[in-house]
Amino acid sequence: MGKKVLVLSTSPRAGGNSETLADEFMRGAAEAGHDVKKISSMTRKSTSAKVVWPARPPRNA
């Protein structure tokens, strides 16, 4: 019985080196009989840190 494997891909470019590495890891895990799923940061909506924590005004202002 295989394990459940979740791959978190944070590659900023589709088809980039990091995404290719994640895909190859997934392929190997699937071939070994594991249940593999991937979450990609490119396909998810995210909130910029600037929205959550706005920049502070300059100290001399």
ABEGO torsion letter per residue (X at the ends): XBBBBBBBBABABBGBAAAAAAAAAAAAAAAAGBBBBBBBAAABBBBBAAAABBBBBBAAX
